[in-house]
Amino acid sequence: MVFVGLSIHNLSGQAEPVSLLKPFHHEGFSVPLIMTGAAVLCLSFLGFDAVSTMAEETPDPRRTIPQAIMAVSLIGGLLFLVVSYCAQMVFPEWNSFADPDSASVDVMRRVGGELLVSAFTATYVAGCFASAMVSQASVSRVLFAMGRDGALPRVFGKLVTKKRVPANAIMLVSLFSLIALFISLDTVANMISFGALFAFSAVNLAVIKHYLGDQKLRGTRNYLLYAALPGLGFLSTLWLWTSLSGLSFTIGLGWMALGLVCLFCVTRGFRVRMPELQMAE
């Protein structure tokens, strides 16, 4: 909110009036470029569903968890849009950034000087720690549930007797997190983008299969909600797939192959059904 307020103050103090549609009407605007960026930045919209990993610790999860996911998604999405719009308005010359990986610092400096840069850096570091802790907890919780129900080796489904925490799952997540020390941000973004788009595509198709296939719902309203909307969602993610780099597919398909090997072992060569996760109601 501080950044948005300072951005408005900065823009209102300019001698010449600024068009509110300036980010969408200039010579550098291109829909293909926007889609290329969206294919990478879709990772910004990940994590909202992490609320669901705490379902077993939540009262009345069937009602409260969906509400929480929708609320967090709407609030987070609105903040992303407003902040990105303000950043583009106050710093339109994107090719003037000293370093693309630290572009936010340049934007903050233009809007509020070194004081805002210092405040932003401190807040950003604190946010990274909080995000890491939440990610650690949610992913470990998923691994624990999968290990407990047999979808992964049982070793991940064990709790430490005194603390009642899934220590083995936490250790595995911690080890994988250390990889971030040795690979670039671009590589990480490519890895996450592939997984994100694959998951988004699968979720949209699953909605169609569940409601129209399994439950056999019919009628105009059901076709609109459970066929047209998820169908458009699937086509949108399919379009974003075309904007991913070759590195994304190389890493993503390799990771998928590893997952298929694990699935092959768990299902004994695809001869038995995959165990279902038993989440508390």
NUVOMI-790648 format. One record per residue (C-alpha): residue number from 1; residue in one letter; x, y, z. Coordinates in steps of 0.05 Angstrom, whole numbers, plus 5000, padded with zeros to 4 digits. Layout:
N
PT;NUM;A;X;Y;Z
...
This chain:
281
PT;1;M;5000;5000;5000
PT;2;V;5058;5047;5014
PT;3;F;5087;5034;4945
PT;4;V;5019;5045;4911
PT;5;G;5009;5110;4949
PT;6;L;5078;5136;4932
PT;7;S;5069;5115;4859
PT;8;I;5004;5156;4855
PT;9;H;5039;5215;4887
PT;10;N;5098;5208;4839
PT;11;L;5053;5206;4778
PT;12;S;5008;5263;4800
PT;13;G;5068;5308;4810
PT;14;Q;5091;5303;4737
PT;15;A;5085;5365;4693
PT;16;E;5052;5328;4636
PT;17;P;4989;5286;4648
PT;18;V;4999;5211;4645
PT;19;S;4951;5166;4608
PT;20;L;4924;5110;4651
PT;21;L;4926;5064;4590
PT;22;K;4999;5078;4575
PT;23;P;5023;5008;4593
PT;24;F;4977;4979;4539
PT;25;H;4987;5030;4484
PT;26;H;5059;5039;4464
PT;27;E;5106;5014;4410
PT;28;G;5136;4959;4454
PT;29;F;5069;4926;4471
PT;30;S;5061;4857;4441
PT;31;V;5012;4801;4458
PT;32;P;5062;4745;4443
PT;33;L;5112;4779;4489
PT;34;I;5059;4784;4543
PT;35;M;5043;4710;4537
PT;36;T;5117;4692;4540
PT;37;G;5123;4730;4605
PT;38;A;5059;4700;4631
PT;39;A;5085;4629;4620
PT;40;V;5142;4644;4668
PT;41;L;5106;4689;4717
PT;42;C;5050;4640;4727
PT;43;L;5093;4614;4784
PT;44;S;5072;4677;4821
PT;45;F;5002;4648;4826
PT;46;L;5025;4584;4858
PT;47;G;5019;4571;4931
PT;48;F;4947;4593;4942
PT;49;D;4926;4519;4944
PT;50;A;4977;4506;4999
PT;51;V;4921;4524;5047
PT;52;S;4891;4456;5031
PT;53;T;4952;4419;5058
PT;54;M;4931;4440;5128
PT;55;A;4861;4410;5121
PT;56;E;4872;4358;5175
PT;57;E;4887;4413;5226
PT;58;T;4828;4457;5206
PT;59;P;4757;4455;5235
PT;60;D;4704;4439;5182
PT;61;P;4755;4436;5125
PT;62;R;4704;4420;5071
PT;63;R;4673;4489;5081
PT;64;T;4730;4533;5106
PT;65;I;4787;4509;5061
PT;66;P;4753;4526;4994
PT;67;Q;4733;4593;5022
PT;68;A;4804;4607;5045
PT;69;I;4834;4587;4978
PT;70;M;4786;4632;4939
PT;71;A;4797;4691;4987
PT;72;V;4873;4686;4984
PT;73;S;4872;4678;4908
PT;74;L;4829;4740;4898
PT;75;I;4867;4783;4947
PT;76;G;4935;4760;4921
PT;77;G;4915;4768;4848
PT;78;L;4889;4838;4860
PT;79;L;4953;4858;4895
PT;80;F;4995;4830;4838
PT;81;L;4955;4869;4786
PT;82;V;4956;4935;4823
PT;83;V;5030;4933;4842
PT;84;S;5051;4910;4772
PT;85;Y;5009;4965;4740
PT;86;C;5039;5019;4785
PT;87;A;5109;4994;4773
PT;88;Q;5100;4998;4698
PT;89;M;5071;5068;4703
PT;90;V;5128;5096;4744
PT;91;F;5184;5058;4709
PT;92;P;5162;5043;4637
PT;93;E;5233;5039;4608
PT;94;W;5244;4965;4627
PT;95;N;5309;4961;4587
PT;96;S;5341;5012;4635
PT;97;F;5343;4965;4695
PT;98;A;5413;4957;4723
PT;99;D;5398;4883;4733
PT;100;P;5333;4848;4712
PT;101;D;5337;4803;4773
PT;102;S;5334;4863;4819
PT;103;A;5288;4907;4779
PT;104;S;5243;4919;4839
PT;105;V;5300;4956;4874
PT;106;D;5305;5005;4816
PT;107;V;5230;5016;4817
PT;108;M;5230;5028;4892
PT;109;R;5288;5077;4887
PT;110;R;5252;5118;4834
PT;111;V;5188;5122;4875
PT;112;G;5214;5131;4946
PT;113;G;5289;5138;4945
PT;114;E;5339;5099;4988
PT;115;L;5293;5098;5048
PT;116;L;5240;5059;5011
PT;117;V;5293;5013;4981
PT;118;S;5318;4996;5051
PT;119;A;5247;4984;5077
PT;120;F;5231;4942;5016
PT;121;T;5294;4900;5023
PT;122;A;5281;4886;5096
PT;123;T;5209;4867;5082
PT;124;Y;5229;4824;5023
PT;125;V;5280;4785;5064
PT;126;A;5229;4774;5120
PT;127;G;5178;4752;5068
PT;128;C;5227;4702;5038
PT;129;F;5238;4670;5106
PT;130;A;5163;4666;5118
PT;131;S;5150;4638;5049
PT;132;A;5205;4586;5059
PT;133;M;5175;4564;5125
PT;134;V;5105;4558;5097
PT;135;S;5130;4519;5036
PT;136;Q;5170;4473;5081
PT;137;A;5110;4459;5124
PT;138;S;5060;4449;5067
PT;139;V;5104;4404;5024
PT;140;S;5127;4363;5083
PT;141;R;5053;4354;5103
PT;142;V;5037;4328;5033
PT;143;L;5096;4280;5034
PT;144;F;5074;4256;5103
PT;145;A;5003;4242;5080
PT;146;M;5028;4205;5018
PT;147;G;5077;4164;5059
PT;148;R;5024;4148;5112
PT;149;D;4974;4124;5059
PT;150;G;5025;4085;5018
PT;151;A;5031;4131;4958
PT;152;L;5105;4141;4977
PT;153;P;5152;4099;5019
PT;154;R;5126;4091;5090
PT;155;V;5188;4125;5118
PT;156;F;5157;4192;5100
PT;157;G;5094;4176;5139
PT;158;K;5128;4170;5206
PT;159;L;5123;4223;5261
PT;160;V;5176;4239;5312
PT;161;T;5149;4213;5378
PT;162;K;5161;4274;5421
PT;163;K;5147;4331;5373
PT;164;R;5096;4296;5329
PT;165;V;5126;4324;5265
PT;166;P;5143;4288;5199
PT;167;A;5219;4294;5208
PT;168;N;5237;4249;5149
PT;169;A;5193;4289;5101
PT;170;I;5221;4355;5128
PT;171;M;5293;4331;5118
PT;172;L;5279;4310;5046
PT;173;V;5247;4378;5030
PT;174;S;5306;4413;5063
PT;175;L;5357;4376;5021
PT;176;F;5321;4392;4957
PT;177;S;5314;4464;4978
PT;178;L;5390;4469;4982
PT;179;I;5393;4460;4906
PT;180;A;5372;4533;4901
PT;181;L;5443;4552;4924
PT;182;F;5473;4523;4861
PT;183;I;5425;4538;4804
PT;184;S;5402;4604;4773
PT;185;L;5336;4638;4784
PT;186;D;5318;4628;4710
PT;187;T;5328;4552;4717
PT;188;V;5284;4550;4779
PT;189;A;5230;4592;4744
PT;190;N;5231;4545;4684
PT;191;M;5225;4484;4729
PT;192;I;5167;4512;4768
PT;193;S;5131;4539;4706
PT;194;F;5129;4471;4673
PT;195;G;5101;4438;4735
PT;196;A;5051;4495;4746
PT;197;L;5023;4493;4676
PT;198;F;5019;4417;4677
PT;199;A;4981;4419;4743
PT;200;F;4934;4474;4718
PT;201;S;4919;4435;4655
PT;202;A;4906;4371;4695
PT;203;V;4860;4406;4744
PT;204;N;4817;4435;4688
PT;205;L;4811;4367;4655
PT;206;A;4796;4334;4722
PT;207;V;4737;4381;4733
PT;208;I;4706;4359;4666
PT;209;K;4719;4286;4681
PT;210;H;4692;4288;4752
PT;211;Y;4627;4326;4740
PT;212;L;4608;4306;4670
PT;213;G;4641;4238;4668
PT;214;D;4635;4209;4738
PT;215;Q;4574;4246;4765
PT;216;K;4542;4250;4695
PT;217;L;4514;4320;4707
PT;218;R;4475;4349;4649
PT;219;G;4440;4414;4632
PT;220;T;4459;4483;4607
PT;221;R;4485;4507;4674
PT;222;N;4528;4446;4686
PT;223;Y;4556;4448;4616
PT;224;L;4575;4521;4627
PT;225;L;4606;4511;4695
PT;226;Y;4639;4443;4685
PT;227;A;4654;4441;4611
PT;228;A;4660;4511;4581
PT;229;L;4698;4545;4638
PT;230;P;4748;4490;4652
PT;231;G;4754;4479;4577
PT;232;L;4774;4552;4568
PT;233;G;4822;4545;4626
PT;234;F;4854;4485;4593
PT;235;L;4861;4520;4526
PT;236;S;4892;4581;4561
PT;237;T;4945;4538;4596
PT;238;L;4957;4501;4530
PT;239;W;4972;4568;4498
PT;240;L;5020;4585;4553
PT;241;W;5055;4519;4542
PT;242;T;5077;4543;4474
PT;243;S;5115;4601;4506
PT;244;L;5159;4558;4551
PT;245;S;5232;4549;4534
PT;246;G;5265;4484;4513
PT;247;L;5299;4481;4581
PT;248;S;5231;4480;4615
PT;249;F;5211;4418;4575
PT;250;T;5278;4384;4586
PT;251;I;5276;4392;4661
PT;252;G;5201;4382;4667
PT;253;L;5198;4318;4626
PT;254;G;5259;4291;4663
PT;255;W;5225;4304;4730
PT;256;M;5161;4273;4704
PT;257;A;5199;4211;4682
PT;258;L;5226;4204;4753
PT;259;G;5155;4209;4779
PT;260;L;5132;4155;4732
PT;261;V;5187;4109;4758
PT;262;C;5163;4121;4829
PT;263;L;5091;4107;4807
PT;264;F;5114;4043;4773
PT;265;C;5145;4019;4837
PT;266;V;5087;4038;4882
PT;267;T;5036;4005;4837
PT;268;R;5080;3944;4826
PT;269;G;5087;3954;4752
PT;270;F;5018;3987;4745
PT;271;R;4984;3923;4768
PT;272;V;4951;3953;4830
PT;273;R;4914;4018;4839
PT;274;M;4948;4079;4866
PT;275;P;4932;4087;4941
PT;276;E;4883;4143;4956
PT;277;L;4901;4197;5006
PT;278;Q;4855;4194;5066
PT;279;M;4847;4267;5086
PT;280;A;4807;4282;5148
PT;281;E;4737;4309;5137
